[in-house]
Amino acid sequence: MLHYASSGNGSSQHLMAALLASMTGMQMRHVPYRGSAGATQDLLAGIVESSVAGVPNAISHLATGRLRALGVTTAYRII
């Protein structure tokens, strides 16, 4: 089972990951946090395996290679 972090119950991160799980049939468990900072910190630490992260929270970690983007929800890549 894949665990995913979000910035809280009902947040856009939570709903996007739930939609992904529903559309693909993936077994995913939601791990809610009180904001994006805690979710990103635990993602970097390996406590959770994935997150639907916003660009401002993830871009510096993507540039340094600490995170890897598997997909984007925009028409084109930002980095």
mmCIF file of the N, C-alpha and C atoms, coordinates in Angstrom:
data_MODEL
# 
_entry.id   MODEL 
# 
loop_
_atom_site.group_PDB 
_atom_site.id 
_atom_site.type_symbol 
_atom_site.label_atom_id 
_atom_site.label_alt_id 
_atom_site.label_comp_id 
_atom_site.label_asym_id 
_atom_site.label_entity_id 
_atom_site.label_seq_id 
_atom_site.pdbx_PDB_ins_code 
_atom_site.Cartn_x 
_atom_site.Cartn_y 
_atom_site.Cartn_z 
_atom_site.occupancy 
_atom_site.B_iso_or_equiv 
_atom_site.pdbx_formal_charge 
_atom_site.auth_seq_id 
_atom_site.auth_comp_id 
_atom_site.auth_asym_id 
_atom_site.auth_atom_id 
_atom_site.pdbx_PDB_model_num 
ATOM 1   N N  . MET A 1 1  ? 0.847   -1.173 0.000   1.00 0.00 ? 1  MET A N  1 
ATOM 2   C CA . MET A 1 1  ? 0.000   0.000  0.000   1.00 0.00 ? 1  MET A CA 1 
ATOM 3   C C  . MET A 1 1  ? 0.891   1.235  0.000   1.00 0.00 ? 1  MET A C  1 
ATOM 4   N N  . LEU A 1 2  ? 0.524   2.207  -0.802  1.00 0.00 ? 2  LEU A N  1 
ATOM 5   C CA . LEU A 1 2  ? 1.252   3.460  -0.926  1.00 0.00 ? 2  LEU A CA 1 
ATOM 6   C C  . LEU A 1 2  ? 0.622   4.510  -0.021  1.00 0.00 ? 2  LEU A C  1 
ATOM 7   N N  . HIS A 1 3  ? 1.432   5.189  0.775   1.00 0.00 ? 3  HIS A N  1 
ATOM 8   C CA . HIS A 1 3  ? 0.950   6.263  1.648   1.00 0.00 ? 3  HIS A CA 1 
ATOM 9   C C  . HIS A 1 3  ? 1.225   7.590  0.968   1.00 0.00 ? 3  HIS A C  1 
ATOM 10  N N  . TYR A 1 4  ? 0.250   8.494  1.022   1.00 0.00 ? 4  TYR A N  1 
ATOM 11  C CA . TYR A 1 4  ? 0.466   9.818  0.439   1.00 0.00 ? 4  TYR A CA 1 
ATOM 12  C C  . TYR A 1 4  ? 0.137   10.910 1.432   1.00 0.00 ? 4  TYR A C  1 
ATOM 13  N N  . ALA A 1 5  ? 0.990   11.926 1.454   1.00 0.00 ? 5  ALA A N  1 
ATOM 14  C CA . ALA A 1 5  ? 0.832   13.062 2.352   1.00 0.00 ? 5  ALA A CA 1 
ATOM 15  C C  . ALA A 1 5  ? -0.007  14.134 1.674   1.00 0.00 ? 5  ALA A C  1 
ATOM 16  N N  . SER A 1 6  ? -0.779  14.841 2.485   1.00 0.00 ? 6  SER A N  1 
ATOM 17  C CA . SER A 1 6  ? -1.504  16.011 1.985   1.00 0.00 ? 6  SER A CA 1 
ATOM 18  C C  . SER A 1 6  ? -1.501  17.074 3.066   1.00 0.00 ? 6  SER A C  1 
ATOM 19  N N  . SER A 1 7  ? -1.900  18.273 2.686   1.00 0.00 ? 7  SER A N  1 
ATOM 20  C CA . SER A 1 7  ? -1.925  19.370 3.650   1.00 0.00 ? 7  SER A CA 1 
ATOM 21  C C  . SER A 1 7  ? -3.200  19.377 4.478   1.00 0.00 ? 7  SER A C  1 
ATOM 22  N N  . GLY A 1 8  ? -3.949  18.284 4.468   1.00 0.00 ? 8  GLY A N  1 
ATOM 23  C CA . GLY A 1 8  ? -5.122  18.160 5.326   1.00 0.00 ? 8  GLY A CA 1 
ATOM 24  C C  . GLY A 1 8  ? -6.305  17.527 4.627   1.00 0.00 ? 8  GLY A C  1 
ATOM 25  N N  . ASN A 1 9  ? -7.255  17.068 5.421   1.00 0.00 ? 9  ASN A N  1 
ATOM 26  C CA . ASN A 1 9  ? -8.475  16.468 4.880   1.00 0.00 ? 9  ASN A CA 1 
ATOM 27  C C  . ASN A 1 9  ? -9.241  17.478 4.033   1.00 0.00 ? 9  ASN A C  1 
ATOM 28  N N  . GLY A 1 10 ? -9.622  17.078 2.840   1.00 0.00 ? 10 GLY A N  1 
ATOM 29  C CA . GLY A 1 10 ? -10.393 17.936 1.951   1.00 0.00 ? 10 GLY A CA 1 
ATOM 30  C C  . GLY A 1 10 ? -9.572  18.937 1.174   1.00 0.00 ? 10 GLY A C  1 
ATOM 31  N N  . SER A 1 11 ? -8.248  18.945 1.352   1.00 0.00 ? 11 SER A N  1 
ATOM 32  C CA . SER A 1 11 ? -7.389  19.869 0.608   1.00 0.00 ? 11 SER A CA 1 
ATOM 33  C C  . SER A 1 11 ? -7.304  19.421 -0.853  1.00 0.00 ? 11 SER A C  1 
ATOM 34  N N  . SER A 1 12 ? -6.837  20.305 -1.703  1.00 0.00 ? 12 SER A N  1 
ATOM 35  C CA . SER A 1 12 ? -6.710  19.935 -3.115  1.00 0.00 ? 12 SER A CA 1 
ATOM 36  C C  . SER A 1 12 ? -5.726  18.785 -3.280  1.00 0.00 ? 12 SER A C  1 
ATOM 37  N N  . GLN A 1 13 ? -4.672  18.741 -2.472  1.00 0.00 ? 13 GLN A N  1 
ATOM 38  C CA . GLN A 1 13 ? -3.722  17.629 -2.532  1.00 0.00 ? 13 GLN A CA 1 
ATOM 39  C C  . GLN A 1 13 ? -4.412  16.310 -2.199  1.00 0.00 ? 13 GLN A C  1 
ATOM 40  N N  . HIS A 1 14 ? -5.227  16.315 -1.171  1.00 0.00 ? 14 HIS A N  1 
ATOM 41  C CA . HIS A 1 14 ? -5.960  15.124 -0.749  1.00 0.00 ? 14 HIS A CA 1 
ATOM 42  C C  . HIS A 1 14 ? -6.896  14.659 -1.861  1.00 0.00 ? 14 HIS A C  1 
ATOM 43  N N  . LEU A 1 15 ? -7.670  15.579 -2.404  1.00 0.00 ? 15 LEU A N  1 
ATOM 44  C CA . LEU A 1 15 ? -8.663  15.212 -3.408  1.00 0.00 ? 15 LEU A CA 1 
ATOM 45  C C  . LEU A 1 15 ? -8.027  14.755 -4.713  1.00 0.00 ? 15 LEU A C  1 
ATOM 46  N N  . MET A 1 16 ? -6.923  15.371 -5.120  1.00 0.00 ? 16 MET A N  1 
ATOM 47  C CA . MET A 1 16 ? -6.246  14.949 -6.353  1.00 0.00 ? 16 MET A CA 1 
ATOM 48  C C  . MET A 1 16 ? -5.671  13.542 -6.213  1.00 0.00 ? 16 MET A C  1 
ATOM 49  N N  . ALA A 1 17 ? -5.078  13.238 -5.073  1.00 0.00 ? 17 ALA A N  1 
ATOM 50  C CA . ALA A 1 17 ? -4.533  11.892 -4.865  1.00 0.00 ? 17 ALA A CA 1 
ATOM 51  C C  . ALA A 1 17 ? -5.652  10.859 -4.770  1.00 0.00 ? 17 ALA A C  1 
ATOM 52  N N  . ALA A 1 18 ? -6.761  11.222 -4.133  1.00 0.00 ? 18 ALA A N  1 
ATOM 53  C CA . ALA A 1 18 ? -7.905  10.306 -4.058  1.00 0.00 ? 18 ALA A CA 1 
ATOM 54  C C  . ALA A 1 18 ? -8.475  10.047 -5.449  1.00 0.00 ? 18 ALA A C  1 
ATOM 55  N N  . LEU A 1 19 ? -8.507  11.070 -6.282  1.00 0.00 ? 19 LEU A N  1 
ATOM 56  C CA . LEU A 1 19 ? -8.973  10.899 -7.663  1.00 0.00 ? 19 LEU A CA 1 
ATOM 57  C C  . LEU A 1 19 ? -8.030  9.986  -8.433  1.00 0.00 ? 19 LEU A C  1 
ATOM 58  N N  . LEU A 1 20 ? -6.732  10.182 -8.268  1.00 0.00 ? 20 LEU A N  1 
ATOM 59  C CA . LEU A 1 20 ? -5.748  9.310  -8.916  1.00 0.00 ? 20 LEU A CA 1 
ATOM 60  C C  . LEU A 1 20 ? -5.956  7.860  -8.495  1.00 0.00 ? 20 LEU A C  1 
ATOM 61  N N  . ALA A 1 21 ? -6.124  7.620  -7.204  1.00 0.00 ? 21 ALA A N  1 
ATOM 62  C CA . ALA A 1 21 ? -6.343  6.263  -6.706  1.00 0.00 ? 21 ALA A CA 1 
ATOM 63  C C  . ALA A 1 21 ? -7.621  5.667  -7.280  1.00 0.00 ? 21 ALA A C  1 
ATOM 64  N N  . SER A 1 22 ? -8.668  6.465  -7.335  1.00 0.00 ? 22 SER A N  1 
ATOM 65  C CA . SER A 1 22 ? -9.948  5.998  -7.848  1.00 0.00 ? 22 SER A CA 1 
ATOM 66  C C  . SER A 1 22 ? -9.875  5.655  -9.335  1.00 0.00 ? 22 SER A C  1 
ATOM 67  N N  . MET A 1 23 ? -9.197  6.492  -10.096 1.00 0.00 ? 23 MET A N  1 
ATOM 68  C CA . MET A 1 23 ? -9.127  6.290  -11.552 1.00 0.00 ? 23 MET A CA 1 
ATOM 69  C C  . MET A 1 23 ? -8.209  5.141  -11.946 1.00 0.00 ? 23 MET A C  1 
ATOM 70  N N  . THR A 1 24 ? -7.208  4.850  -11.119 1.00 0.00 ? 24 THR A N  1 
ATOM 71  C CA . THR A 1 24 ? -6.233  3.822  -11.472 1.00 0.00 ? 24 THR A CA 1 
ATOM 72  C C  . THR A 1 24 ? -6.429  2.513  -10.722 1.00 0.00 ? 24 THR A C  1 
ATOM 73  N N  . GLY A 1 25 ? -7.242  2.538  -9.654  1.00 0.00 ? 25 GLY A N  1 
ATOM 74  C CA . GLY A 1 25 ? -7.421  1.346  -8.844  1.00 0.00 ? 25 GLY A CA 1 
ATOM 75  C C  . GLY A 1 25 ? -6.266  1.098  -7.879  1.00 0.00 ? 25 GLY A C  1 
ATOM 76  N N  . MET A 1 26 ? -5.402  2.095  -7.701  1.00 0.00 ? 26 MET A N  1 
ATOM 77  C CA . MET A 1 26 ? -4.262  1.952  -6.790  1.00 0.00 ? 26 MET A CA 1 
ATOM 78  C C  . MET A 1 26 ? -4.736  1.883  -5.341  1.00 0.00 ? 26 MET A C  1 
ATOM 79  N N  . GLN A 1 27 ? -4.013  1.134  -4.537  1.00 0.00 ? 27 GLN A N  1 
ATOM 80  C CA . GLN A 1 27 ? -4.254  1.068  -3.102  1.00 0.00 ? 27 GLN A CA 1 
ATOM 81  C C  . GLN A 1 27 ? -3.419  2.169  -2.454  1.00 0.00 ? 27 GLN A C  1 
ATOM 82  N N  . MET A 1 28 ? -4.082  3.241  -2.007  1.00 0.00 ? 28 MET A N  1 
ATOM 83  C CA . MET A 1 28 ? -3.370  4.372  -1.407  1.00 0.00 ? 28 MET A CA 1 
ATOM 84  C C  . MET A 1 28 ? -4.017  4.739  -0.081  1.00 0.00 ? 28 MET A C  1 
ATOM 85  N N  . ARG A 1 29 ? -3.198  5.097  0.900   1.00 0.00 ? 29 ARG A N  1 
ATOM 86  C CA . ARG A 1 29 ? -3.703  5.513  2.205   1.00 0.00 ? 29 ARG A CA 1 
ATOM 87  C C  . ARG A 1 29 ? -3.325  6.971  2.439   1.00 0.00 ? 29 ARG A C  1 
ATOM 88  N N  . HIS A 1 30 ? -4.323  7.757  2.812   1.00 0.00 ? 30 HIS A N  1 
ATOM 89  C CA . HIS A 1 30 ? -4.147  9.184  3.052   1.00 0.00 ? 30 HIS A CA 1 
ATOM 90  C C  . HIS A 1 30 ? -3.517  9.431  4.424   1.00 0.00 ? 30 HIS A C  1 
ATOM 91  N N  . VAL A 1 31 ? -2.507  10.296 4.454   1.00 0.00 ? 31 VAL A N  1 
ATOM 92  C CA . VAL A 1 31 ? -1.875  10.723 5.696   1.00 0.00 ? 31 VAL A CA 1 
ATOM 93  C C  . VAL A 1 31 ? -1.996  12.250 5.745   1.00 0.00 ? 31 VAL A C  1 
ATOM 94  N N  . PRO A 1 32 ? -2.994  12.771 6.475   1.00 0.00 ? 32 PRO A N  1 
ATOM 95  C CA . PRO A 1 32 ? -3.205  14.227 6.509   1.00 0.00 ? 32 PRO A CA 1 
ATOM 96  C C  . PRO A 1 32 ? -2.241  14.928 7.462   1.00 0.00 ? 32 PRO A C  1 
ATOM 97  N N  . TYR A 1 33 ? -1.820  16.116 7.073   1.00 0.00 ? 33 TYR A N  1 
ATOM 98  C CA . TYR A 1 33 ? -0.959  16.959 7.899   1.00 0.00 ? 33 TYR A CA 1 
ATOM 99  C C  . TYR A 1 33 ? -1.649  18.301 8.109   1.00 0.00 ? 33 TYR A C  1 
ATOM 100 N N  . ARG A 1 34 ? -1.134  19.090 9.021   1.00 0.00 ? 34 ARG A N  1 
ATOM 101 C CA . ARG A 1 34 ? -1.658  20.435 9.256   1.00 0.00 ? 34 ARG A CA 1 
ATOM 102 C C  . ARG A 1 34 ? -0.862  21.433 8.423   1.00 0.00 ? 34 ARG A C  1 
ATOM 103 N N  . GLY A 1 35 ? -0.937  21.302 7.138   1.00 0.00 ? 35 GLY A N  1 
ATOM 104 C CA . GLY A 1 35 ? -0.220  22.190 6.230   1.00 0.00 ? 35 GLY A CA 1 
ATOM 105 C C  . GLY A 1 35 ? 0.798   21.454 5.396   1.00 0.00 ? 35 GLY A C  1 
ATOM 106 N N  . SER A 1 36 ? 1.274   22.138 4.367   1.00 0.00 ? 36 SER A N  1 
ATOM 107 C CA . SER A 1 36 ? 2.195   21.539 3.410   1.00 0.00 ? 36 SER A CA 1 
ATOM 108 C C  . SER A 1 36 ? 3.595   21.323 3.959   1.00 0.00 ? 36 SER A C  1 
ATOM 109 N N  . ALA A 1 37 ? 4.018   22.161 4.898   1.00 0.00 ? 37 ALA A N  1 
ATOM 110 C CA . ALA A 1 37 ? 5.392   22.048 5.406   1.00 0.00 ? 37 ALA A CA 1 
ATOM 111 C C  . ALA A 1 37 ? 5.648   20.686 6.044   1.00 0.00 ? 37 ALA A C  1 
ATOM 112 N N  . GLY A 1 38 ? 4.754   20.238 6.905   1.00 0.00 ? 38 GLY A N  1 
ATOM 113 C CA . GLY A 1 38 ? 4.925   18.936 7.550   1.00 0.00 ? 38 GLY A CA 1 
ATOM 114 C C  . GLY A 1 38 ? 4.846   17.786 6.560   1.00 0.00 ? 38 GLY A C  1 
ATOM 115 N N  . ALA A 1 39 ? 3.951   17.918 5.583   1.00 0.00 ? 39 ALA A N  1 
ATOM 116 C CA . ALA A 1 39 ? 3.817   16.883 4.559   1.00 0.00 ? 39 ALA A CA 1 
ATOM 117 C C  . ALA A 1 39 ? 5.095   16.778 3.730   1.00 0.00 ? 39 ALA A C  1 
ATOM 118 N N  . THR A 1 40 ? 5.651   17.909 3.352   1.00 0.00 ? 40 THR A N  1 
ATOM 119 C CA . THR A 1 40 ? 6.889   17.914 2.563   1.00 0.00 ? 40 THR A CA 1 
ATOM 120 C C  . THR A 1 40 ? 8.053   17.376 3.382   1.00 0.00 ? 40 THR A C  1 
ATOM 121 N N  . GLN A 1 41 ? 8.132   17.741 4.640   1.00 0.00 ? 41 GLN A N  1 
ATOM 122 C CA . GLN A 1 41 ? 9.213   17.272 5.519   1.00 0.00 ? 41 GLN A CA 1 
ATOM 123 C C  . GLN A 1 41 ? 9.189   15.748 5.637   1.00 0.00 ? 41 GLN A C  1 
ATOM 124 N N  . ASP A 1 42 ? 8.014   15.170 5.862   1.00 0.00 ? 42 ASP A N  1 
ATOM 125 C CA . ASP A 1 42 ? 7.925   13.708 5.989   1.00 0.00 ? 42 ASP A CA 1 
ATOM 126 C C  . ASP A 1 42 ? 8.118   13.006 4.651   1.00 0.00 ? 42 ASP A C  1 
ATOM 127 N N  . LEU A 1 43 ? 7.765   13.658 3.559   1.00 0.00 ? 43 LEU A N  1 
ATOM 128 C CA . LEU A 1 43 ? 8.027   13.097 2.236   1.00 0.00 ? 43 LEU A CA 1 
ATOM 129 C C  . LEU A 1 43 ? 9.532   13.014 2.002   1.00 0.00 ? 43 LEU A C  1 
ATOM 130 N N  . LEU A 1 44 ? 10.249  14.084 2.330   1.00 0.00 ? 44 LEU A N  1 
ATOM 131 C CA . LEU A 1 44 ? 11.706  14.098 2.166   1.00 0.00 ? 44 LEU A CA 1 
ATOM 132 C C  . LEU A 1 44 ? 12.386  13.090 3.086   1.00 0.00 ? 44 LEU A C  1 
ATOM 133 N N  . ALA A 1 45 ? 11.816  12.870 4.271   1.00 0.00 ? 45 ALA A N  1 
ATOM 134 C CA . ALA A 1 45 ? 12.390  11.935 5.239   1.00 0.00 ? 45 ALA A CA 1 
ATOM 135 C C  . ALA A 1 45 ? 12.061  10.477 4.920   1.00 0.00 ? 45 ALA A C  1 
ATOM 136 N N  . GLY A 1 46 ? 11.162  10.249 3.960   1.00 0.00 ? 46 GLY A N  1 
ATOM 137 C CA . GLY A 1 46 ? 10.802  8.884  3.598   1.00 0.00 ? 46 GLY A CA 1 
ATOM 138 C C  . GLY A 1 46 ? 9.736   8.275  4.473   1.00 0.00 ? 46 GLY A C  1 
ATOM 139 N N  . ILE A 1 47 ? 9.067   9.080  5.287   1.00 0.00 ? 47 ILE A N  1 
ATOM 140 C CA . ILE A 1 47 ? 8.004   8.563  6.147   1.00 0.00 ? 47 ILE A CA 1 
ATOM 141 C C  . ILE A 1 47 ? 6.767   8.234  5.326   1.00 0.00 ? 47 ILE A C  1 
ATOM 142 N N  . VAL A 1 48 ? 6.487   9.042  4.314   1.00 0.00 ? 48 VAL A N  1 
ATOM 143 C CA . VAL A 1 48 ? 5.441   8.745  3.339   1.00 0.00 ? 48 VAL A CA 1 
ATOM 144 C C  . VAL A 1 48 ? 6.111   8.627  1.974   1.00 0.00 ? 48 VAL A C  1 
ATOM 145 N N  . GLU A 1 49 ? 5.489   7.870  1.073   1.00 0.00 ? 49 GLU A N  1 
ATOM 146 C CA . GLU A 1 49 ? 6.121   7.602  -0.220  1.00 0.00 ? 49 GLU A CA 1 
ATOM 147 C C  . GLU A 1 49 ? 5.774   8.616  -1.300  1.00 0.00 ? 49 GLU A C  1 
ATOM 148 N N  . SER A 1 50 ? 4.667   9.335  -1.140  1.00 0.00 ? 50 SER A N  1 
ATOM 149 C CA . SER A 1 50 ? 4.253   10.227 -2.230  1.00 0.00 ? 50 SER A CA 1 
ATOM 150 C C  . SER A 1 50 ? 3.414   11.381 -1.709  1.00 0.00 ? 50 SER A C  1 
ATOM 151 N N  . SER A 1 51 ? 3.207   12.342 -2.597  1.00 0.00 ? 51 SER A N  1 
ATOM 152 C CA . SER A 1 51 ? 2.382   13.495 -2.302  1.00 0.00 ? 51 SER A CA 1 
ATOM 153 C C  . SER A 1 51 ? 2.033   14.176 -3.613  1.00 0.00 ? 51 SER A C  1 
ATOM 154 N N  . VAL A 1 52 ? 0.885   14.806 -3.660  1.00 0.00 ? 52 VAL A N  1 
ATOM 155 C CA . VAL A 1 52 ? 0.543   15.687 -4.776  1.00 0.00 ? 52 VAL A CA 1 
ATOM 156 C C  . VAL A 1 52 ? 0.907   17.081 -4.289  1.00 0.00 ? 52 VAL A C  1 
ATOM 157 N N  . ALA A 1 53 ? 2.135   17.466 -4.531  1.00 0.00 ? 53 ALA A N  1 
ATOM 158 C CA . ALA A 1 53 ? 2.676   18.700 -3.956  1.00 0.00 ? 53 ALA A CA 1 
ATOM 159 C C  . ALA A 1 53 ? 2.490   19.875 -4.908  1.00 0.00 ? 53 ALA A C  1 
ATOM 160 N N  . GLY A 1 54 ? 2.286   21.028 -4.326  1.00 0.00 ? 54 GLY A N  1 
ATOM 161 C CA . GLY A 1 54 ? 2.222   22.258 -5.103  1.00 0.00 ? 54 GLY A CA 1 
ATOM 162 C C  . GLY A 1 54 ? 3.614   22.681 -5.546  1.00 0.00 ? 54 GLY A C  1 
ATOM 163 N N  . VAL A 1 55 ? 3.673   23.418 -6.633  1.00 0.00 ? 55 VAL A N  1 
ATOM 164 C CA . VAL A 1 55 ? 4.958   23.847 -7.187  1.00 0.00 ? 55 VAL A CA 1 
ATOM 165 C C  . VAL A 1 55 ? 5.801   24.625 -6.176  1.00 0.00 ? 55 VAL A C  1 
ATOM 166 N N  . PRO A 1 56 ? 5.253   25.612 -5.464  1.00 0.00 ? 56 PRO A N  1 
ATOM 167 C CA . PRO A 1 56 ? 6.104   26.362 -4.538  1.00 0.00 ? 56 PRO A CA 1 
ATOM 168 C C  . PRO A 1 56 ? 6.759   25.495 -3.465  1.00 0.00 ? 56 PRO A C  1 
ATOM 169 N N  . ASN A 1 57 ? 6.088   24.451 -3.032  1.00 0.00 ? 57 ASN A N  1 
ATOM 170 C CA . ASN A 1 57 ? 6.636   23.574 -1.998  1.00 0.00 ? 57 ASN A CA 1 
ATOM 171 C C  . ASN A 1 57 ? 7.656   22.588 -2.533  1.00 0.00 ? 57 ASN A C  1 
ATOM 172 N N  . ALA A 1 58 ? 7.567   22.243 -3.786  1.00 0.00 ? 58 ALA A N  1 
ATOM 173 C CA . ALA A 1 58 ? 8.404   21.173 -4.319  1.00 0.00 ? 58 ALA A CA 1 
ATOM 174 C C  . ALA A 1 58 ? 9.541   21.640 -5.218  1.00 0.00 ? 58 ALA A C  1 
ATOM 175 N N  . ILE A 1 59 ? 9.464   22.813 -5.791  1.00 0.00 ? 59 ILE A N  1 
ATOM 176 C CA . ILE A 1 59 ? 10.398  23.197 -6.857  1.00 0.00 ? 59 ILE A CA 1 
ATOM 177 C C  . ILE A 1 59 ? 11.861  23.189 -6.420  1.00 0.00 ? 59 ILE A C  1 
ATOM 178 N N  . SER A 1 60 ? 12.167  23.671 -5.230  1.00 0.00 ? 60 SER A N  1 
ATOM 179 C CA . SER A 1 60 ? 13.572  23.678 -4.798  1.00 0.00 ? 60 SER A CA 1 
ATOM 180 C C  . SER A 1 60 ? 14.076  22.253 -4.576  1.00 0.00 ? 60 SER A C  1 
ATOM 181 N N  . HIS A 1 61 ? 13.232  21.374 -4.090  1.00 0.00 ? 61 HIS A N  1 
ATOM 182 C CA . HIS A 1 61 ? 13.625  19.977 -3.858  1.00 0.00 ? 61 HIS A CA 1 
ATOM 183 C C  . HIS A 1 61 ? 13.749  19.211 -5.173  1.00 0.00 ? 61 HIS A C  1 
ATOM 184 N N  . LEU A 1 62 ? 12.955  19.580 -6.158  1.00 0.00 ? 62 LEU A N  1 
ATOM 185 C CA . LEU A 1 62 ? 13.082  18.963 -7.483  1.00 0.00 ? 62 LEU A CA 1 
ATOM 186 C C  . LEU A 1 62 ? 14.393  19.381 -8.134  1.00 0.00 ? 62 LEU A C  1 
ATOM 187 N N  . ALA A 1 63 ? 14.737  20.653 -8.006  1.00 0.00 ? 63 ALA A N  1 
ATOM 188 C CA . ALA A 1 63 ? 15.965  21.168 -8.616  1.00 0.00 ? 63 ALA A CA 1 
ATOM 189 C C  . ALA A 1 63 ? 17.214  20.532 -8.020  1.00 0.00 ? 63 ALA A C  1 
ATOM 190 N N  . THR A 1 64 ? 17.184  20.214 -6.723  1.00 0.00 ? 64 THR A N  1 
ATOM 191 C CA . THR A 1 64 ? 18.354  19.599 -6.084  1.00 0.00 ? 64 THR A CA 1 
ATOM 192 C C  . THR A 1 64 ? 18.355  18.080 -6.196  1.00 0.00 ? 64 THR A C  1 
ATOM 193 N N  . GLY A 1 65 ? 17.269  17.499 -6.679  1.00 0.00 ? 65 GLY A N  1 
ATOM 194 C CA . GLY A 1 65 ? 17.197  16.055 -6.828  1.00 0.00 ? 65 GLY A CA 1 
ATOM 195 C C  . GLY A 1 65 ? 16.698  15.323 -5.601  1.00 0.00 ? 65 GLY A C  1 
ATOM 196 N N  . ARG A 1 66 ? 16.281  16.049 -4.567  1.00 0.00 ? 66 ARG A N  1 
ATOM 197 C CA . ARG A 1 66 ? 15.775  15.385 -3.354  1.00 0.00 ? 66 ARG A CA 1 
ATOM 198 C C  . ARG A 1 66 ? 14.391  14.788 -3.588  1.00 0.00 ? 66 ARG A C  1 
ATOM 199 N N  . LEU A 1 67 ? 13.633  15.360 -4.534  1.00 0.00 ? 67 LEU A N  1 
ATOM 200 C CA . LEU A 1 67 ? 12.337  14.818 -4.932  1.00 0.00 ? 67 LEU A CA 1 
ATOM 201 C C  . LEU A 1 67 ? 12.348  14.566 -6.431  1.00 0.00 ? 67 LEU A C  1 
ATOM 202 N N  . ARG A 1 68 ? 11.493  13.656 -6.863  1.00 0.00 ? 68 ARG A N  1 
ATOM 203 C CA . ARG A 1 68 ? 11.347  13.373 -8.287  1.00 0.00 ? 68 ARG A CA 1 
ATOM 204 C C  . ARG A 1 68 ? 9.881   13.519 -8.654  1.00 0.00 ? 68 ARG A C  1 
ATOM 205 N N  . ALA A 1 69 ? 9.619   14.319 -9.658  1.00 0.00 ? 69 ALA A N  1 
ATOM 206 C CA . ALA A 1 69 ? 8.249   14.512 -10.125 1.00 0.00 ? 69 ALA A CA 1 
ATOM 207 C C  . ALA A 1 69 ? 7.879   13.368 -11.070 1.00 0.00 ? 69 ALA A C  1 
ATOM 208 N N  . LEU A 1 70 ? 6.740   12.765 -10.825 1.00 0.00 ? 70 LEU A N  1 
ATOM 209 C CA . LEU A 1 70 ? 6.265   11.684 -11.685 1.00 0.00 ? 70 LEU A CA 1 
ATOM 210 C C  . LEU A 1 70 ? 5.248   12.172 -12.700 1.00 0.00 ? 70 LEU A C  1 
ATOM 211 N N  . GLY A 1 71 ? 4.690   13.342 -12.453 1.00 0.00 ? 71 GLY A N  1 
ATOM 212 C CA . GLY A 1 71 ? 3.701   13.893 -13.372 1.00 0.00 ? 71 GLY A CA 1 
ATOM 213 C C  . GLY A 1 71 ? 3.377   15.320 -12.997 1.00 0.00 ? 71 GLY A C  1 
ATOM 214 N N  . VAL A 1 72 ? 2.730   15.996 -13.911 1.00 0.00 ? 72 VAL A N  1 
ATOM 215 C CA . VAL A 1 72 ? 2.287   17.367 -13.684 1.00 0.00 ? 72 VAL A CA 1 
ATOM 216 C C  . VAL A 1 72 ? 0.825   17.475 -14.088 1.00 0.00 ? 72 VAL A C  1 
ATOM 217 N N  . THR A 1 73 ? 0.141   18.462 -13.543 1.00 0.00 ? 73 THR A N  1 
ATOM 218 C CA . THR A 1 73 ? -1.264  18.667 -13.889 1.00 0.00 ? 73 THR A CA 1 
ATOM 219 C C  . THR A 1 73 ? -1.462  19.901 -14.749 1.00 0.00 ? 73 THR A C  1 
ATOM 220 N N  . THR A 1 74 ? -0.371  20.386 -15.345 1.00 0.00 ? 74 THR A N  1 
ATOM 221 C CA . THR A 1 74 ? -0.435  21.542 -16.239 1.00 0.00 ? 74 THR A CA 1 
ATOM 222 C C  . THR A 1 74 ? -0.190  21.086 -17.672 1.00 0.00 ? 74 THR A C  1 
ATOM 223 N N  . ALA A 1 75 ? -0.399  21.994 -18.596 1.00 0.00 ? 75 ALA A N  1 
ATOM 224 C CA . ALA A 1 75 ? -0.204  21.655 -20.006 1.00 0.00 ? 75 ALA A CA 1 
ATOM 225 C C  . ALA A 1 75 ? 1.270   21.431 -20.350 1.00 0.00 ? 75 ALA A C  1 
ATOM 226 N N  . TYR A 1 76 ? 2.184   22.009 -19.553 1.00 0.00 ? 76 TYR A N  1 
ATOM 227 C CA . TYR A 1 76 ? 3.601   21.841 -19.813 1.00 0.00 ? 76 TYR A CA 1 
ATOM 228 C C  . TYR A 1 76 ? 4.378   21.869 -18.501 1.00 0.00 ? 76 TYR A C  1 
ATOM 229 N N  . ARG A 1 77 ? 5.601   21.373 -18.554 1.00 0.00 ? 77 ARG A N  1 
ATOM 230 C CA . ARG A 1 77 ? 6.455   21.309 -17.367 1.00 0.00 ? 77 ARG A CA 1 
ATOM 231 C C  . ARG A 1 77 ? 6.948   22.690 -16.981 1.00 0.00 ? 77 ARG A C  1 
ATOM 232 N N  . ILE A 1 78 ? 7.139   22.902 -15.692 1.00 0.00 ? 78 ILE A N  1 
ATOM 233 C CA . ILE A 1 78 ? 7.659   24.177 -15.194 1.00 0.00 ? 78 ILE A CA 1 
ATOM 234 C C  . ILE A 1 78 ? 9.183   24.150 -15.149 1.00 0.00 ? 78 ILE A C  1 
ATOM 235 N N  . ILE A 1 79 ? 9.762   23.011 -14.766 1.00 0.00 ? 79 ILE A N  1 
ATOM 236 C CA . ILE A 1 79 ? 11.229  22.902 -14.738 1.00 0.00 ? 79 ILE A CA 1 
ATOM 237 C C  . ILE A 1 79 ? 11.675  21.757 -15.609 1.00 0.00 ? 79 ILE A C  1 
# 
